[in-house]
Amino acid sequence: MASVSTHRQDNQAVYVLHTYPFKETSLVVELLARNFGRVATTAKGARRPRSAMRGLLQAFQPMSATWSGKQELKTLHSLEWNGSLLLLQGEALMCGFYLNELLLRLLPREDPHEVLFEYYADTLKTLASGQDFATTLRRFELRFLQELGYAIPLELDVNAEPILDSQNYRYEAEHGAFISSAMTSPYDSGVQLSGKTLIDMANDDYSHVQTKQQSKQLMRYLLAHYLGDKPLHTRQLLIDLQDF
């Protein structure tokens, strides 16, 4: 984990992930910054009706932020628009909140992930365009876990043998794919899926119905494993709306 910076950071590219009340008139603002990862800041007086910053604290918009502080909780000095406005509505909006909750829950503070920042920005644009939401979420979930350093082997099984298109497997978190017929997995959990699904995911191809369904089951299982006992609120909302 990166050390906490003691310097003022000016005009950093960020997105607002979440805000919540702090003391009487302020807010804690969780930011995703290109060069710093997830950064926690305080926006002093932002809850006052005439606060200049209040109207800028909007999720999913490219922003430029300046903050300073020696502790983990920084002081947010300014926030400005940094690009064209992005409009997320309906299911796309819920998907955006889901991405933010994933980042808040699994991304350590001040652990820079520049590639993830850019992929997050691209994913928001894809959501805004109204493309296949479920596939967009699968791609982000997989890329996110890979960027965090979790090994998710898709092309080789646990014995380092190539995944076979026609073979059935059981996928175990932190281990990988076991051939189902061989019954070599010492675990009782996991997800049953076809080799074709794993190969399709490795090739970023979600065009087949079975791949869409099984990749959803796999990513839901893997995320539950890494999130622990506390489920995502937005995941359940998405399931209630439609089967994401």
Buried (B, 14 or more C-beta within 10 A) or exposed (E): EEEBBEEEBEEBBBBBBBBEEBEEEBBBBBBBBBBBBBBBBBBBBBBEEEBEBBEBBBBBBBBBBBBBBEEEEBBBBBBEEBEEEBEBEEBBBBBBBBBBBBBBBBBEBBEBBBEBBEBBBEBBEBBBEEEEBBBBBBBBBBBBBBBBEBEBBBEBBBEEEEBBEEBBBBBBBEBBBBBBEEEEBEEEEBBEBBBBBBBBBBEEEBEBEEBBBBBBBBBBBBBBBEBEEEEBEBBEEBEEEEEB
